[in-house]
Structure formats: structure tokens, C-alpha cells
Amino acid sequence: MGARKRLRAEALKAEKKAIAIAQLRKSPISPRKMRLAADLIRGVEVNKALNILQYSSKDAAKSLEKLLRSAIANWEQKNEGADISEETLMVTKIEVGGGAMLKRIQPAPQGRAHRIRKRSNHVTIVVGGAK
């Protein structure tokens, strides 16, 4: 391995250590409703984000709070020597994408049928230090 390649690899390793990722798959809440709760905490400091989610009346906030706690635990696992109270962790990135859709049929007038789409979502949270 050349010197430049080794230096680049070490820099990438240091960048990856500074962030932690947590994912939630197949959550039975529609992506639109989940994005409303996710927008509340995007770019916010972690402790403040936990308080926002804890006192939010939205149903999606409960699963997001649990996911955020998981991301914090992942960060602590990566950085064993670091103290989380001294670090300023932020929710640097949060993505909500559509998941699988359950398709159901509901009877409609005059022998017709309407399609019901029960949507789910996937959420990814990235937690990192403030820059």
C-alpha cells in the first residue's frame, strides 16, 4: 500500500469513527407521518432531540426516540474512551424512505372494489460530532 493510499484509508477510518448509524426497517407508520416527526430533530443536538421526541404527541416520535437512543449507543460502542457528556453529538442526517406496501381491497358501491395501501417506512439516523 502506498503512502497516499494509507493516509487516505486512515482519514476515512477516523471519519467513520466520528459517526454512528442506526436503522429502523419496516416500521408500520406511513413515511409521510414519520417525516413530520423526523423533521423536528434534523440537525438538532442529541439531548435536545430526545426531549423533543419524548414530549411530542406524534405516534412516530416513540419509535424515533428508540432509534435515536440506539444510534447514541452505537456511537458509545465505537468511542469507548470518549465521554458522551463532553461531546456535542448532533443528528447530522435522518432519512425516511418508503418501505413495503400491504395492498388490501375494500368493498365499494355497485360491486366495485377500492384498493387500500397500508404503507410502511425505513428510517436511517446518522449521529456525529458538531463541526
Secondary structure, DSSP 8 states (H G I E B T S, - for coil): --HHHHHHHHHHHHHHHHEEEEEEEEESS-HHHHHHHHHHHTT-BHHHHHHHHHT---THHHHHHHHHHHHHHHHHHH-SSS-TTTS-EEEEEEEEEEEEEEEEEEE-GGG-EEEEEEEEEEEEEEEEE--
